[in-house]
């Protein structure tokens, strides 16, 4: 099991380096959309 963990850790490191090389060093996560409240009570009447 230790061998598998080491291989997975290496793969994660390579993937991180690949993303940094393609997108630049500061990859920002996508901002979460702001929920917009909708008032459905007026439509039901």
PQR file with spaces between the fields and no chain letter, atoms N, CA, C, O and H, PARSE charges and radii, in Angstrom:
ATOM       1  N    UNK     1       0.828   -1.191    0.000 -0.4000 1.5000
ATOM       2  CA   UNK     1       0.000    0.000    0.000 -0.0000 2.0000
ATOM       3  C    UNK     1       0.872    1.255    0.000  0.5500 1.7000
ATOM       4  O    UNK     1       0.506    2.269   -0.593 -0.5500 1.4000
ATOM       5  N    UNK     2       1.996    1.187    0.648 -0.4000 1.5000
ATOM       6  CA   UNK     2       2.883    2.344    0.716 -0.0000 2.0000
ATOM       7  C    UNK     2       3.385    2.722   -0.680  0.5500 1.7000
ATOM       8  O    UNK     2       3.546    3.901   -0.996 -0.5500 1.4000
ATOM       9  H    UNK     2       2.294    0.363    1.131  0.4000 1.0000
ATOM      10  N    UNK     3       3.627    1.715   -1.498 -0.4000 1.5000
ATOM      11  CA   UNK     3       4.094    1.963   -2.863 -0.0000 2.0000
ATOM      12  C    UNK     3       3.033    2.720   -3.664  0.5500 1.7000
ATOM      13  O    UNK     3       3.358    3.659   -4.391 -0.5500 1.4000
ATOM      14  H    UNK     3       3.497    0.757   -1.241  0.4000 1.0000
ATOM      15  N    UNK     4       1.782    2.319   -3.533 -0.4000 1.5000
ATOM      16  CA   UNK     4       0.683    2.971   -4.249 -0.0000 2.0000
ATOM      17  C    UNK     4       0.559    4.424   -3.803  0.5500 1.7000
ATOM      18  O    UNK     4       0.354    5.310   -4.632 -0.5500 1.4000
ATOM      19  H    UNK     4       1.518    1.556   -2.943  0.4000 1.0000
ATOM      20  N    UNK     5       0.681    4.672   -2.511 -0.4000 1.5000
ATOM      21  CA   UNK     5       0.603    6.040   -1.996 -0.0000 2.0000
ATOM      22  C    UNK     5       1.714    6.912   -2.577  0.5500 1.7000
ATOM      23  O    UNK     5       1.484    8.070   -2.925 -0.5500 1.4000
ATOM      24  H    UNK     5       0.848    3.952   -1.838  0.4000 1.0000
ATOM      25  N    UNK     6       2.915    6.352   -2.679 -0.4000 1.5000
ATOM      26  CA   UNK     6       4.035    7.110   -3.242 -0.0000 2.0000
ATOM      27  C    UNK     6       3.793    7.433   -4.717  0.5500 1.7000
ATOM      28  O    UNK     6       4.080    8.539   -5.174 -0.5500 1.4000
ATOM      29  H    UNK     6       3.102    5.412   -2.396  0.4000 1.0000
ATOM      30  N    UNK     7       3.263    6.456   -5.454 -0.4000 1.5000
ATOM      31  CA   UNK     7       2.985    6.674   -6.872 -0.0000 2.0000
ATOM      32  C    UNK     7       1.901    7.738   -7.040  0.5500 1.7000
ATOM      33  O    UNK     7       2.023    8.610   -7.901 -0.5500 1.4000
ATOM      34  H    UNK     7       3.030    5.557   -5.083  0.4000 1.0000
ATOM      35  N    UNK     8       0.850    7.677   -6.233 -0.4000 1.5000
ATOM      36  CA   UNK     8      -0.217    8.679   -6.315 -0.0000 2.0000
ATOM      37  C    UNK     8       0.305   10.072   -5.967  0.5500 1.7000
ATOM      38  O    UNK     8      -0.083   11.055   -6.597 -0.5500 1.4000
ATOM      39  H    UNK     8       0.751    6.969   -5.534  0.4000 1.0000
ATOM      40  N    UNK     9       1.167   10.158   -4.985 -0.4000 1.5000
ATOM      41  CA   UNK     9       1.736   11.451   -4.604 -0.0000 2.0000
ATOM      42  C    UNK     9       2.570   12.028   -5.747  0.5500 1.7000
ATOM      43  O    UNK     9       2.504   13.227   -6.021 -0.5500 1.4000
ATOM      44  H    UNK     9       1.482    9.359   -4.473  0.4000 1.0000
ATOM      45  N    UNK    10       3.354   11.176   -6.415 -0.4000 1.5000
ATOM      46  CA   UNK    10       4.143   11.627   -7.560 -0.0000 2.0000
ATOM      47  C    UNK    10       3.242   12.105   -8.688  0.5500 1.7000
ATOM      48  O    UNK    10       3.521   13.125   -9.318 -0.5500 1.4000
ATOM      49  H    UNK    10       3.408   10.203   -6.192  0.4000 1.0000
ATOM      50  N    UNK    11       2.162   11.375   -8.945 -0.4000 1.5000
ATOM      51  CA   UNK    11       1.232   11.770  -10.005 -0.0000 2.0000
ATOM      52  C    UNK    11       0.591   13.122   -9.690  0.5500 1.7000
ATOM      53  O    UNK    11       0.434   13.961  -10.578 -0.5500 1.4000
ATOM      54  H    UNK    11       1.935   10.546   -8.433  0.4000 1.0000
ATOM      55  N    UNK    12       0.224   13.329   -8.431 -0.4000 1.5000
ATOM      56  CA   UNK    12      -0.360   14.614   -8.031 -0.0000 2.0000
ATOM      57  C    UNK    12       0.643   15.743   -8.257  0.5500 1.7000
ATOM      58  O    UNK    12       0.287   16.814   -8.747 -0.5500 1.4000
ATOM      59  H    UNK    12       0.351   12.648   -7.710  0.4000 1.0000
ATOM      60  N    UNK    13       1.900   15.492   -7.894 -0.4000 1.5000
ATOM      61  CA   UNK    13       2.943   16.504   -8.061 -0.0000 2.0000
ATOM      62  C    UNK    13       3.154   16.834   -9.531  0.5500 1.7000
ATOM      63  O    UNK    13       3.281   18.005   -9.890 -0.5500 1.4000
ATOM      64  H    UNK    13       2.190   14.622   -7.495  0.4000 1.0000
ATOM      65  N    UNK    14       3.192   15.814  -10.389 -0.4000 1.5000
ATOM      66  CA   UNK    14       3.363   16.043  -11.821 -0.0000 2.0000
ATOM      67  C    UNK    14       2.172   16.799  -12.400  0.5500 1.7000
ATOM      68  O    UNK    14       2.343   17.691  -13.231 -0.5500 1.4000
ATOM      69  H    UNK    14       3.088   14.863  -10.098  0.4000 1.0000
ATOM      70  N    UNK    15       0.969   16.445  -11.962 -0.4000 1.5000
ATOM      71  CA   UNK    15      -0.226   17.126  -12.456 -0.0000 2.0000
ATOM      72  C    UNK    15      -0.209   18.599  -12.044  0.5500 1.7000
ATOM      73  O    UNK    15      -0.556   19.472  -12.840 -0.5500 1.4000
ATOM      74  H    UNK    15       0.830   15.721  -11.287  0.4000 1.0000
ATOM      75  N    UNK    16       0.194   18.874  -10.803 -0.4000 1.5000
ATOM      76  CA   UNK    16       0.273   20.255  -10.331 -0.0000 2.0000
ATOM      77  C    UNK    16       1.283   21.052  -11.146  0.5500 1.7000
ATOM      78  O    UNK    16       1.024   22.196  -11.521 -0.5500 1.4000
ATOM      79  H    UNK    16       0.475   18.165  -10.157  0.4000 1.0000
ATOM      80  N    UNK    17       2.444   20.441  -11.421 -0.4000 1.5000
ATOM      81  CA   UNK    17       3.466   21.115  -12.218 -0.0000 2.0000
ATOM      82  C    UNK    17       2.978   21.354  -13.641  0.5500 1.7000
ATOM      83  O    UNK    17       3.267   22.399  -14.226 -0.5500 1.4000
ATOM      84  H    UNK    17       2.655   19.512  -11.116  0.4000 1.0000
ATOM      85  N    UNK    18       2.250   20.409  -14.200 -0.4000 1.5000
ATOM      86  CA   UNK    18       1.722   20.558  -15.555 -0.0000 2.0000
ATOM      87  C    UNK    18       0.711   21.703  -15.612  0.5500 1.7000
ATOM      88  O    UNK    18       0.738   22.512  -16.540 -0.5500 1.4000
ATOM      89  H    UNK    18       2.016   19.560  -13.725  0.4000 1.0000
ATOM      90  N    UNK    19      -0.171   21.770  -14.631 -0.4000 1.5000
ATOM      91  CA   UNK    19      -1.164   22.848  -14.592 -0.0000 2.0000
ATOM      92  C    UNK    19      -0.474   24.194  -14.428  0.5500 1.7000
ATOM      93  O    UNK    19      -0.850   25.169  -15.079 -0.5500 1.4000
ATOM      94  H    UNK    19      -0.193   21.114  -13.877  0.4000 1.0000
ATOM      95  N    UNK    20       0.522   24.253  -13.571 -0.4000 1.5000
ATOM      96  CA   UNK    20       1.267   25.503  -13.395 -0.0000 2.0000
ATOM      97  C    UNK    20       1.963   25.913  -14.685  0.5500 1.7000
ATOM      98  O    UNK    20       2.006   27.100  -15.010 -0.5500 1.4000
ATOM      99  H    UNK    20       0.827   23.461  -13.042  0.4000 1.0000
ATOM     100  N    UNK    21       2.505   24.961  -15.418 -0.4000 1.5000
ATOM     101  CA   UNK    21       3.200   25.280  -16.664 -0.0000 2.0000
ATOM     102  C    UNK    21       2.226   25.772  -17.725  0.5500 1.7000
ATOM     103  O    UNK    21       2.562   26.655  -18.515 -0.5500 1.4000
ATOM     104  H    UNK    21       2.470   23.997  -15.154  0.4000 1.0000
ATOM     105  N    UNK    22       1.017   25.205  -17.750 -0.4000 1.5000
ATOM     106  CA   UNK    22       0.049   25.587  -18.773 -0.0000 2.0000
ATOM     107  C    UNK    22      -0.693   26.869  -18.434  0.5500 1.7000
ATOM     108  O    UNK    22      -0.922   27.699  -19.314 -0.5500 1.4000
ATOM     109  H    UNK    22       0.745   24.487  -17.109  0.4000 1.0000
ATOM     110  N    UNK    23      -1.070   27.042  -17.185 -0.4000 1.5000
ATOM     111  CA   UNK    23      -1.931   28.158  -16.806 -0.0000 2.0000
ATOM     112  C    UNK    23      -1.209   29.268  -16.058  0.5500 1.7000
ATOM     113  O    UNK    23      -1.786   30.335  -15.852 -0.5500 1.4000
ATOM     114  H    UNK    23      -0.884   26.368  -16.470  0.4000 1.0000
ATOM     115  N    UNK    24      -0.005   29.056  -15.657 -0.4000 1.5000
ATOM     116  CA   UNK    24       0.712   30.058  -14.886 -0.0000 2.0000
ATOM     117  C    UNK    24       0.796   29.644  -13.436  0.5500 1.7000
ATOM     118  O    UNK    24       0.076   28.746  -13.001 -0.5500 1.4000
ATOM     119  H    UNK    24       0.464   28.189  -15.824  0.4000 1.0000
ATOM     120  N    UNK    25       1.675   30.297  -12.679 -0.4000 1.5000
ATOM     121  CA   UNK    25       1.915   29.877  -11.295 -0.0000 2.0000
ATOM     122  C    UNK    25       0.753   30.123  -10.340  0.5500 1.7000
ATOM     123  O    UNK    25       0.531   29.308   -9.444 -0.5500 1.4000
ATOM     124  H    UNK    25       2.259   31.027  -13.033  0.4000 1.0000
ATOM     125  N    UNK    26      -0.010   31.228  -10.497 -0.4000 1.5000
ATOM     126  CA   UNK    26      -1.092   31.445   -9.542 -0.0000 2.0000
ATOM     127  C    UNK    26      -2.426   31.099  -10.160  0.5500 1.7000
ATOM     128  O    UNK    26      -3.105   31.952  -10.731 -0.5500 1.4000
ATOM     129  H    UNK    26       0.169   31.890  -11.225  0.4000 1.0000
ATOM     130  N    UNK    27      -2.784   29.861  -10.040 -0.4000 1.5000
ATOM     131  CA   UNK    27      -4.077   29.402  -10.526 -0.0000 2.0000
ATOM     132  C    UNK    27      -5.109   29.699   -9.443  0.5500 1.7000
ATOM     133  O    UNK    27      -5.023   29.186   -8.327 -0.5500 1.4000
ATOM     134  H    UNK    27      -2.232   29.169   -9.576  0.4000 1.0000
ATOM     135  N    UNK    28      -6.071   30.524   -9.785 -0.4000 1.5000
ATOM     136  CA   UNK    28      -7.129   30.879   -8.833 -0.0000 2.0000
ATOM     137  C    UNK    28      -8.332   29.982   -9.068  0.5500 1.7000
ATOM     138  O    UNK    28      -8.677   29.710  -10.218 -0.5500 1.4000
ATOM     139  H    UNK    28      -6.141   30.941  -10.692  0.4000 1.0000
ATOM     140  N    UNK    29      -8.974   29.518   -8.014 -0.4000 1.5000
ATOM     141  CA   UNK    29     -10.191   28.738   -8.210 -0.0000 2.0000
ATOM     142  C    UNK    29     -11.297   29.625   -8.775  0.5500 1.7000
ATOM     143  O    UNK    29     -11.315   30.834   -8.545 -0.5500 1.4000
ATOM     144  H    UNK    29      -8.694   29.739   -7.079  0.4000 1.0000
ATOM     145  N    UNK    30     -12.206   29.019   -9.505 -0.4000 1.5000
ATOM     146  CA   UNK    30     -13.313   29.781  -10.081 -0.0000 2.0000
ATOM     147  C    UNK    30     -14.169   30.345   -8.965  0.5500 1.7000
ATOM     148  O    UNK    30     -14.464   29.643   -7.997 -0.5500 1.4000
ATOM     149  H    UNK    30     -12.192   28.037   -9.691  0.4000 1.0000
ATOM     150  N    UNK    31     -14.573   31.603   -9.084 -0.4000 1.5000
ATOM     151  CA   UNK    31     -15.419   32.177   -8.029 -0.0000 2.0000
ATOM     152  C    UNK    31     -16.787   31.507   -8.011  0.5500 1.7000
ATOM     153  O    UNK    31     -17.332   31.143   -9.053 -0.5500 1.4000
ATOM     154  H    UNK    31     -14.333   32.173   -9.870  0.4000 1.0000
ATOM     155  N    UNK    32     -17.325   31.354   -6.815 -0.4000 1.5000
ATOM     156  CA   UNK    32     -18.636   30.743   -6.694 -0.0000 2.0000
ATOM     157  C    UNK    32     -19.696   31.746   -7.109  0.5500 1.7000
ATOM     158  O    UNK    32     -19.596   32.925   -6.767 -0.5500 1.4000
ATOM     159  H    UNK    32     -16.882   31.650   -5.969  0.4000 1.0000
ATOM     160  N    UNK    33     -20.711   31.302   -7.840 -0.4000 1.5000
ATOM     161  CA   UNK    33     -21.776   32.227   -8.232 -0.0000 2.0000
ATOM     162  C    UNK    33     -22.557   32.712   -7.011  0.5500 1.7000
ATOM     163  O    UNK    33     -22.752   31.971   -6.048 -0.5500 1.4000
ATOM     164  H    UNK    33     -20.792   30.345   -8.117  0.4000 1.0000
ATOM     165  N    UNK    34     -22.993   33.952   -7.069 -0.4000 1.5000
ATOM     166  CA   UNK    34     -23.766   34.531   -5.976 -0.0000 2.0000
ATOM     167  C    UNK    34     -25.232   34.168   -6.201  0.5500 1.7000
ATOM     168  O    UNK    34     -25.786   34.471   -7.257 -0.5500 1.4000
ATOM     169  H    UNK    34     -22.834   34.554   -7.852  0.4000 1.0000
ATOM     170  N    UNK    35     -25.864   33.526   -5.223 -0.4000 1.5000
ATOM     171  CA   UNK    35     -27.270   33.177   -5.401 -0.0000 2.0000
ATOM     172  C    UNK    35     -28.151   34.421   -5.411  0.5500 1.7000
ATOM     173  O    UNK    35     -27.977   35.324   -4.592 -0.5500 1.4000
ATOM     174  H    UNK    35     -25.414   33.281   -4.365  0.4000 1.0000
ATOM     175  N    UNK    36     -29.098   34.460   -6.346 -0.4000 1.5000
ATOM     176  CA   UNK    36     -30.010   35.586   -6.462 -0.0000 2.0000
ATOM     177  C    UNK    36     -31.375   35.138   -5.951  0.5500 1.7000
ATOM     178  O    UNK    36     -31.960   34.202   -6.497 -0.5500 1.4000
ATOM     179  H    UNK    36     -29.239   33.727   -7.011  0.4000 1.0000
ATOM     180  N    UNK    37     -31.891   35.792   -4.911 -0.4000 1.5000
ATOM     181  CA   UNK    37     -33.203   35.394   -4.393 -0.0000 2.0000
ATOM     182  C    UNK    37     -34.309   35.707   -5.399  0.5500 1.7000
ATOM     183  O    UNK    37     -34.310   36.761   -6.036 -0.5500 1.4000
ATOM     184  H    UNK    37     -31.416   36.552   -4.467  0.4000 1.0000
ATOM     185  N    UNK    38     -35.245   34.774   -5.528 -0.4000 1.5000
ATOM     186  CA   UNK    38     -36.361   34.935   -6.451 -0.0000 2.0000
ATOM     187  C    UNK    38     -37.644   34.853   -5.646  0.5500 1.7000
ATOM     188  O    UNK    38     -37.834   33.936   -4.848 -0.5500 1.4000
ATOM     189  H    UNK    38     -35.244   33.918   -5.011  0.4000 1.0000
ATOM     190  N    UNK    39     -38.527   35.828   -5.865 -0.4000 1.5000
ATOM     191  CA   UNK    39     -39.800   35.855   -5.161 -0.0000 2.0000
ATOM     192  C    UNK    39     -40.865   35.238   -6.058  0.5500 1.7000
ATOM     193  O    UNK    39     -41.372   35.898   -6.965 -0.5500 1.4000
ATOM     194  H    UNK    39     -38.373   36.574   -6.514  0.4000 1.0000
ATOM     195  N    UNK    40     -41.211   33.966   -5.810 -0.4000 1.5000
ATOM     196  CA   UNK    40     -42.207   33.256   -6.618 -0.0000 2.0000
ATOM     197  C    UNK    40     -43.626   33.459   -6.111  0.5500 1.7000
ATOM     198  O    UNK    40     -44.575   33.024   -6.763 -0.5500 1.4000
ATOM     199  H    UNK    40     -40.800   33.429   -5.073  0.4000 1.0000
ATOM     200  N    UNK    41     -43.796   34.104   -4.970 -0.4000 1.5000
ATOM     201  CA   UNK    41     -45.135   34.256   -4.396 -0.0000 2.0000
ATOM     202  C    UNK    41     -46.041   35.081   -5.300  0.5500 1.7000
ATOM     203  O    UNK    41     -47.245   34.827   -5.331 -0.5500 1.4000
ATOM     204  H    UNK    41     -43.025   34.458   -4.440  0.4000 1.0000
ATOM     205  N    UNK    42     -45.519   36.053   -6.033 -0.4000 1.5000
ATOM     206  CA   UNK    42     -46.362   36.901   -6.874 -0.0000 2.0000
ATOM     207  C    UNK    42     -46.888   36.130   -8.080  0.5500 1.7000
ATOM     208  O    UNK    42     -47.949   36.472   -8.602 -0.5500 1.4000
ATOM     209  H    UNK    42     -44.541   36.259   -6.007  0.4000 1.0000
ATOM     210  N    UNK    43     -46.190   35.115   -8.530 -0.4000 1.5000
ATOM     211  CA   UNK    43     -46.622   34.340   -9.703 -0.0000 2.0000
ATOM     212  C    UNK    43     -47.742   33.370   -9.378  0.5500 1.7000
ATOM     213  O    UNK    43     -48.531   33.018  -10.255 -0.5500 1.4000
ATOM     214  H    UNK    43     -45.329   34.836   -8.106  0.4000 1.0000
ATOM     215  N    UNK    44     -47.822   32.937   -8.139 -0.4000 1.5000
ATOM     216  CA   UNK    44     -48.804   31.920   -7.764 -0.0000 2.0000
ATOM     217  C    UNK    44     -50.205   32.495   -7.640  0.5500 1.7000
ATOM     218  O    UNK    44     -51.180   31.745   -7.691 -0.5500 1.4000
ATOM     219  H    UNK    44     -47.181   33.223   -7.426  0.4000 1.0000
ATOM     220  N    UNK    45     -50.327   33.790   -7.481 -0.4000 1.5000
ATOM     221  CA   UNK    45     -51.658   34.399   -7.280 -0.0000 2.0000
ATOM     222  C    UNK    45     -52.388   34.607   -8.556  0.5500 1.7000
ATOM     223  O    UNK    45     -53.512   35.108   -8.549 -0.5500 1.4000
ATOM     224  H    UNK    45     -49.535   34.398   -7.440  0.4000 1.0000
